[in-house]
Amino acid sequence: MTEERSTHYEEQEKELAGDQPPSRSGLKARTGFGDKTLWDLLQLLIVPLALTFIGFWFTWQQDVRQQDLEDRRAKSARNVEQQRAQDAALQSYLNQMSTLLIDENLHSTAVDGTVPSVARARTLAVLPMLDGHRKYSVLLFLAESQLIFEDSLIVPLVGADLSELKVKSRANLGWNLSETYLHGTDLSEADLHGVMLREAALTNTDLSGADLSDADLTGVELQDADLTGADLSEATVTEEQLTTSRSLEGAALPNGQKYEDWLKSKNE
């Protein structure tokens, strides 16, 4: 009887033991984590996260490079299109002016006053559309056609946009702009290095920042001209001419001095 009770109790204990949750060691064995710490678990996550980040970063870099390449291509295409548009505008202007010269007798003193007006209007309209080199082509055409000289002025350039004008090689006869009538024009930032401007009319002209180094300004009218920041180093020009200008602030004078230093030396 006693043995039966003992066996019964043992069976109950086994049943109770079967209802208990698995021990921690058993859980570790089944999950495979064993004795790993929290840091060990984090390390297992860091590697895939780092690889994911590197993948995203590489893709982003590829996208940036691709976008940069596309931007440069688009910029280049725009530049080419702008060059073509300027060439077309210049060619159209030259064709129109040639027609006025040949067919409408623009040079004739008896010509109807509307023809010179049309020539001037077309000139003023095309200049803002062109870069410095093409503006020089227009100016050269007008000079060679005897349309802008003071003694035969047919196309006045008062108010013309000649900013950033770039004169080509001095070997080209077109660098000689003597006696041209450029009164009231915008020649700011123009490259007039070594240009022959003898007897040219530059009254009330914006020459701020222009490069006039080694230019011949003999007899040039500079009354009320803005020469702010202009480079006049080695230019042939008199002090009397310069004193009639509107401003010489920051200009480099023929003697190598800045205008402000020259003023100080005069007052000492």
C-alpha positions in Angstrom: 0.0 0.0 0.0 2.8 2.3 0.9 4.6 1.5 -2.3 1.4 2.3 -4.3 1.1 5.8 -2.6 4.8 6.5 -3.3 4.4 5.6 -6.9 1.3 7.7 -7.2 3.1 10.8 -5.7 6.0 10.3 -8.1 3.6 10.3 -11.0 1.9 13.5 -9.8 5.3 15.2 -9.4 6.2 14.2 -12.9 2.9 15.6 -14.2 3.5 18.9 -12.3 7.0 19.1 -13.6 5.7 18.7 -17.2 3.5 21.8 -16.8 6.5 24.0 -15.6 7.9 26.5 -18.2 11.2 25.4 -19.7 14.2 26.5 -17.8 16.4 29.4 -18.9 19.1 27.1 -19.9 16.6 25.2 -22.0 15.4 28.4 -23.6 18.9 29.5 -24.5 19.6 26.1 -26.0 16.5 26.3 -28.2 17.0 30.0 -29.3 20.6 29.6 -30.0 21.6 32.8 -28.1 23.3 30.8 -25.4 25.2 33.2 -23.0 25.3 36.1 -25.5 25.1 39.6 -23.9 23.1 42.6 -25.1 26.2 44.0 -26.8 26.7 40.7 -28.6 23.1 41.0 -29.9 23.6 44.6 -30.9 26.7 43.7 -32.9 24.7 41.2 -34.8 22.4 44.1 -35.9 25.2 46.7 -36.5 26.7 44.8 -39.4 23.6 44.5 -41.6 22.6 48.1 -40.7 26.0 49.3 -41.7 25.8 47.4 -45.0 22.4 48.9 -45.6 23.7 52.4 -44.9 26.7 51.9 -47.2 24.4 50.7 -49.9 22.2 53.8 -49.6 25.2 56.1 -49.5 26.7 54.5 -52.6 23.4 54.8 -54.5 23.1 58.4 -53.4 26.6 59.2 -54.6 25.8 57.6 -57.9 22.6 59.7 -58.2 24.6 62.9 -57.3 27.2 62.2 -59.9 24.6 61.4 -62.5 22.7 64.6 -61.7 25.9 66.6 -61.9 26.7 65.0 -65.3 23.2 65.8 -66.6 23.4 69.4 -65.3 26.7 69.9 -67.1 25.3 68.5 -70.3 22.3 70.7 -70.0 24.5 73.7 -69.4 26.6 72.9 -72.3 23.6 72.5 -74.5 22.2 75.8 -73.3 25.5 77.5 -74.1 25.6 76.0 -77.6 22.1 77.2 -78.2 22.9 80.7 -76.9 25.9 80.8 -79.2 23.8 79.8 -82.1 21.1 82.4 -81.2 23.8 85.1 -81.0 25.3 84.1 -84.3 21.9 84.1 -85.9 21.1 87.6 -84.4 24.4 89.0 -85.6 24.1 87.6 -89.1 20.5 88.9 -89.4 21.6 92.3 -88.3 24.5 92.4 -90.7 22.2 91.3 -93.5 19.6 94.0 -92.7 22.3 96.7 -92.4 23.8 95.6 -95.7 20.4 96.0 -97.3 20.1 99.5 -95.9 23.5 100.4 -97.2 23.1 99.0 -100.7 19.4 99.1 -101.5 18.3 102.1 -99.3 21.5 104.1 -99.9 22.1 104.7 -96.1 25.2 106.8 -96.8 23.4 109.4 -98.9 22.9 112.8 -97.3 19.6 113.0 -99.1 18.4 109.8 -97.7 15.0 109.8 -96.0 15.4 110.3 -92.3 13.6 107.1 -91.5 16.4 105.0 -92.9 19.1 106.1 -90.4 16.5 105.8 -87.7 15.8 102.2 -88.7 19.6 101.5 -88.8 20.0 103.0 -85.3 17.0 101.1 -83.9 18.3 97.8 -85.2 21.7 98.5 -83.8 20.5 99.4 -80.3 18.2 96.3 -80.3 20.8 93.8 -81.3 23.7 94.9 -79.0 22.1 93.7 -75.7 21.6 90.2 -77.3 25.3 89.8 -78.0 28.5 89.0 -76.0 31.6 91.2 -76.0 33.2 89.6 -79.0 30.1 89.9 -81.2 29.5 93.5 -80.0 33.0 94.2 -81.3 31.9 92.8 -84.7 29.0 95.2 -84.8 31.2 98.1 -83.8 33.8 97.1 -86.4 31.1 96.9 -89.1 29.8 100.4 -88.3 33.3 101.8 -88.3 34.3 100.2 -91.5 31.0 101.3 -93.1 31.8 104.9 -92.0 28.6 105.1 -90.0 29.8 106.2 -86.6 32.6 108.7 -87.2 32.0 112.2 -85.8 32.4 113.9 -89.2 30.0 111.5 -91.0 27.8 110.3 -88.1 24.8 108.4 -89.5 24.1 105.9 -86.7 24.5 107.6 -83.3 25.3 105.1 -80.6 24.0 107.3 -77.7 22.6 104.9 -75.1 24.1 101.8 -76.9 25.0 98.8 -74.7 28.6 98.1 -75.4 29.3 96.7 -71.9 32.0 94.0 -71.8 33.0 94.9 -75.3 36.1 92.8 -76.2 38.4 94.2 -79.0 40.3 91.5 -80.8 43.9 91.5 -81.8 45.7 94.9 -82.3 46.9 93.4 -85.6 43.4 93.8 -86.8 42.8 97.2 -88.3 39.5 97.2 -86.5 41.2 98.1 -83.2 41.5 101.6 -84.5 38.4 103.5 -83.4 39.8 106.9 -83.9 37.2 109.7 -84.3 34.3 107.3 -83.5 31.4 108.9 -81.8 30.7 106.8 -78.6 29.1 109.6 -76.6 26.7 108.3 -73.9 27.4 104.6 -74.6 27.8 101.9 -71.9 31.4 100.6 -72.2 31.6 99.3 -68.6 34.0 96.4 -68.2 35.0 96.8 -71.9 38.4 95.4 -73.0 40.0 98.3 -74.8 43.6 97.4 -74.1 45.8 99.1 -76.6 42.9 100.5 -78.7 43.5 103.6 -80.8 40.8 106.0 -79.6 42.4 109.2 -80.8 39.9 112.1 -81.1 37.0 109.7 -80.1 34.0 111.3 -78.4 33.5 109.5 -75.0 31.6 112.2 -73.2 29.1 111.0 -70.7 30.3 107.4 -71.4 30.3 104.7 -68.7 33.9 103.3 -68.7 33.7 101.9 -65.2 36.0 98.9 -64.8 37.1 99.2 -68.5 40.6 98.1 -69.5 42.2 101.1 -71.2 45.7 100.1 -70.5 48.1 101.2 -73.3 45.2 102.8 -75.1 45.8 106.0 -77.1 43.4 108.6 -75.7 45.0 111.6 -77.4 42.4 114.3 -77.9 39.6 112.0 -76.5 36.7 113.8 -75.0 36.2 112.4 -71.5 33.9 115.1 -70.1 31.5 113.6 -67.5 32.8 110.0 -68.4 32.6 107.5 -65.5 36.1 106.0 -65.2 35.5 104.4 -61.8 37.9 101.4 -61.4 39.2 101.8 -65.0 42.7 100.6 -65.9 44.5 103.6 -67.5 48.0 102.3 -66.9 50.3 103.2 -69.8 47.5 105.0 -71.5 48.2 108.1 -73.6 46.1 110.7 -71.8 46.6 114.0 -70.1 45.8 115.1 -66.6 43.6 117.8 -68.0 41.5 115.2 -69.8 41.1 113.1 -66.7 40.0 116.0 -64.5 37.0 116.5 -66.8 35.7 113.0 -66.1 32.9 112.4 -63.7 34.7 109.9 -61.5 38.1 108.3 -61.3 37.6 106.5 -58.0 39.7 103.4 -57.8 41.2 104.0 -61.3 44.8 103.0 -62.1 46.4 106.1 -63.7 49.1 106.2 -66.4 51.8 107.0 -63.8 51.0 103.7 -62.1 49.3 105.3 -59.1 45.8 104.7 -57.9 43.7 107.9 -58.2 43.3 108.2 -54.4 47.2 108.0 -54.0 47.6 110.6 -56.7 45.2 113.0 -55.0 47.2 112.6 -51.7 50.4 113.4 -53.5 48.9 116.5 -55.0 47.7 117.8 -51.6 51.1 117.2 -49.9 
